[in-house]
């Protein structure tokens, strides 16, 4: 009986040492997710879409605009017919975009900043990754949700305000249409890069 206990202890200690010594640093390999990401990227590039880098944060202050705000309208539900087929797996979108504050114009080379309020249906979710896509004069902001860690952790409110900033150096001067997609109607507006 002792040799069974000794062999289990030796195996567990040996396995732990080997695992810690040879473990790959960083994220674990996720074959399904990585394949979906590669397929989505290939489809988006083939359709003419590419990502723009952006900076996101949870603002403390209220949105203040230097210029007149852009009028906001509601568009199609979800990703839209032109954008949805490019995803291998549909992103987990927020429930709705409740409010958007964005300037109607910006000087070329300056940062374009907007604030938006997004709602989630479940308080076990929060806004996760935000991705900005561009094709020609069309910009699409895709806010995805993610589960909060743990079983009991919940957000206090169903909605939250977020600030997004991106550089206009990659955008040639002209008129742009922008939208923030959700499971409900998308928020759409136009702005000018001077």
matplotlib code that plots the C-alpha trace (Angstrom):
import matplotlib.pyplot as plt

x = [0.0, 2.9, 4.4, 1.1, 1.1, 4.8, 4.3, 1.4, 3.5, 6.5, 4.3, 2.5, 5.8, 7.5, 4.5, 4.4, 8.1, 8.0, 4.9, 6.3, 9.6, 8.4, 5.1, 4.7, 4.6, 1.6, -1.8, -2.6, -3.2, -6.9, -7.2, -11.0, -10.8, -7.5, -9.0, -12.1, -10.0, -7.9, -11.0, -12.7, -9.6, -9.3, -12.9, -12.8, -9.6, -11.2, -14.2, -12.1, -12.4, -9.4, -8.9, -8.0, -6.3, -8.3, -8.0, -10.9, -11.6, -14.3, -14.7, -15.1, -16.2, -19.2, -18.6, -17.6, -17.3, -15.2, -17.4, -21.1, -22.3, -23.2, -26.9, -27.4, -29.9, -30.8, -29.8, -30.1, -30.3, -27.1, -24.0, -26.0, -26.3, -23.1, -20.9, -22.3, -21.2, -17.5, -17.5, -16.7, -18.5, -20.8, -19.4, -21.4, -22.7, -24.1, -27.9, -28.3, -26.5, -28.5, -26.7, -23.8, -22.0, -19.7, -18.4, -19.7, -16.2, -12.5, -9.3, -7.2, -4.5, -6.3, -7.9, -11.6, -13.2, -16.7, -18.7, -21.4, -23.6, -24.1, -26.5, -26.1, -29.0, -27.3, -25.4, -22.9, -21.6, -19.5, -18.2, -15.0, -13.2, -14.0, -12.9, -13.0, -13.3, -12.9, -13.8, -13.7, -15.7, -17.5, -16.5, -18.0, -17.4, -18.1, -18.4, -18.3, -19.4, -17.5, -18.5, -17.3, -15.0, -16.4, -20.0, -21.3, -19.6, -22.1, -22.0, -24.0, -25.9, -27.0, -25.5, -22.2, -20.6, -17.4, -15.0, -13.4, -10.6, -8.9, -6.4, -7.6, -4.1, -5.1, -8.3, -8.1, -10.2, -13.8, -17.2, -17.5, -20.4, -20.0, -22.0, -21.8, -23.5, -25.5, -28.1, -30.7, -30.6, -27.2, -26.4, -25.3, -24.0, -21.8, -18.7, -16.3, -12.5, -11.2]
y = [0.0, 2.3, 1.9, 3.1, 6.3, 6.8, 6.3, 8.8, 11.4, 10.9, 11.2, 14.3, 16.0, 15.0, 16.1, 19.5, 20.1, 19.1, 21.1, 24.3, 24.0, 23.3, 25.3, 27.8, 31.4, 33.5, 32.4, 28.7, 27.4, 27.6, 25.8, 26.5, 30.2, 30.7, 29.1, 31.3, 34.4, 33.6, 32.8, 36.1, 38.1, 36.5, 37.2, 40.8, 41.5, 39.9, 42.1, 45.2, 45.8, 46.4, 47.3, 50.7, 51.0, 52.6, 53.6, 52.8, 53.8, 54.2, 58.0, 59.7, 63.0, 63.7, 64.0, 67.5, 68.3, 71.0, 71.2, 70.6, 67.1, 64.8, 63.9, 60.2, 57.9, 54.3, 51.8, 48.1, 45.5, 43.5, 43.6, 44.4, 42.4, 43.7, 43.1, 39.9, 37.3, 38.2, 36.6, 32.9, 33.1, 36.1, 38.3, 38.5, 42.0, 44.3, 44.4, 48.0, 51.3, 53.8, 57.1, 58.3, 61.7, 62.3, 65.4, 66.2, 67.2, 66.7, 68.1, 65.6, 64.2, 64.9, 62.2, 61.5, 60.9, 59.7, 58.5, 55.9, 54.2, 50.4, 48.1, 44.4, 42.0, 40.0, 41.5, 38.7, 40.3, 43.4, 45.2, 43.4, 44.0, 46.9, 46.7, 49.4, 48.4, 50.6, 50.1, 53.2, 55.9, 53.5, 52.8, 50.1, 49.8, 46.3, 46.2, 42.6, 41.3, 39.0, 37.1, 38.4, 36.0, 33.8, 32.6, 35.4, 38.5, 40.9, 44.5, 47.1, 48.4, 47.1, 50.0, 51.8, 54.7, 54.2, 56.6, 55.6, 57.6, 56.8, 58.7, 60.2, 60.2, 57.0, 58.6, 60.8, 64.0, 63.5, 62.5, 59.3, 57.3, 55.5, 53.0, 51.2, 47.8, 45.9, 43.2, 45.9, 48.8, 50.2, 53.8, 55.6, 59.1, 60.9, 63.1, 65.0, 64.8, 68.2]
z = [0.0, 0.8, -2.7, -4.2, -2.2, -2.9, -6.6, -6.7, -4.8, -7.1, -10.2, -9.0, -8.0, -11.2, -13.4, -11.7, -12.1, -15.8, -16.4, -14.8, -16.5, -20.0, -20.0, -22.9, -21.6, -22.6, -23.9, -24.3, -27.8, -28.7, -32.1, -32.6, -31.7, -33.6, -36.8, -36.5, -36.1, -39.1, -41.2, -40.1, -40.9, -44.4, -45.2, -44.0, -46.0, -49.1, -48.7, -48.4, -44.6, -42.4, -38.7, -37.3, -34.0, -31.3, -27.6, -25.3, -21.7, -19.2, -18.8, -15.5, -17.0, -19.2, -22.9, -24.0, -27.7, -29.2, -32.3, -33.0, -32.3, -35.2, -35.4, -34.5, -36.1, -35.8, -38.5, -39.1, -36.4, -35.7, -37.9, -41.1, -44.3, -45.8, -42.8, -41.1, -43.7, -43.1, -39.7, -39.2, -35.9, -35.1, -32.3, -29.0, -29.4, -26.7, -26.4, -27.5, -28.1, -26.0, -26.6, -28.7, -28.5, -31.4, -33.2, -36.7, -38.0, -37.1, -38.6, -40.5, -38.3, -35.0, -32.9, -33.3, -29.9, -29.2, -26.2, -26.2, -23.7, -24.3, -22.5, -21.8, -21.1, -18.4, -15.4, -15.7, -18.9, -19.5, -22.6, -23.7, -26.9, -29.2, -32.8, -35.4, -39.1, -42.2, -45.8, -48.0, -46.3, -44.0, -40.4, -38.2, -34.4, -33.1, -29.3, -28.0, -24.6, -22.3, -19.2, -15.9, -14.1, -11.4, -10.7, -8.5, -9.9, -11.5, -12.9, -10.9, -13.9, -17.3, -19.1, -19.1, -20.9, -22.9, -24.7, -27.9, -29.6, -32.9, -35.1, -38.4, -40.0, -41.9, -43.2, -46.2, -45.9, -46.8, -45.5, -43.4, -42.3, -38.9, -37.0, -33.7, -34.1, -31.4, -31.3, -31.4, -33.9, -34.7, -34.0, -37.2, -37.9, -40.4, -39.8, -41.9, -41.8, -43.0]

ax = plt.figure().add_subplot(projection="3d")
ax.plot(x, y, z, "-o")
ax.set_aspect("equal")
plt.show()
